[in-house]
Amino acid sequence: MTKLSGTILVSLMCLGAVAAAEARECKGVDFPEHAQVNGTDLALNGLGMRKATFLKVNVYVGALYVTRIAHDPQPLIDPGAPAELILHFVRNVGEGDLKNAWKEGFERVAKDQMAALGARVAMLNSWMSDIKTGQRLTFVRLPGTGIQVSVNGTVKGTITGDDFSRAFFSIWLGKEPPNPELKMGLLGGPCD
């Protein structure tokens, strides 16, 4: 091997290592280590798999981006800092199932606040449609404003209120997440 081809080979290996270090993978879905949200650099806190039913069917990979990496859920639930939650679906999910999941999630984490949150949960549900494998729901927390909702790359709008934001992030990071492995992954644990 010539000195030049050896140098090229080493350079290509280094580039491959850098590219691998800039992304993480969960169940075949890749996410970059950083995301830009309204000019703020967010770091990937973790990836988790949403499993449904007693059969533990994989539904989506969740990715949580935050301003400061944390393994404690409380600072991540607090609406004071920008954050982004991406749900990348690995199976088709019908509109009705999505709407039921939102209703159940908010009732589970904020049952005593549903009178105040109900109209905003209904707004979120009005933006839902059937989701196909490979599509994404993206939620950007804008401190002091609310949660900006995008369905497969199309911004639907922003749901206002720190109370909504806190309840929203508690669905995944609170005491009763959809499944424990999802919460553990979003907090930096393994993606199971």
Secondary structure, 3 states (H helix, E strand, C coil): CCHHHHHHHHHHHHHHHHHHHCEEEECCEEEECEEEECCEEEEEEEEEEEEECCCCEEEEEEEEEECCCCCCHHHHHCCCCCEEEEEEECCCECHHHHHHHHHHHHHHHHHHHHHHHHHHHHHHHHCCCCECCCCEEEEEEECCCEEEEEECCEEEEEEECHHHHHHHHHHHHCCCCCCHHHHHHHCCCCCC
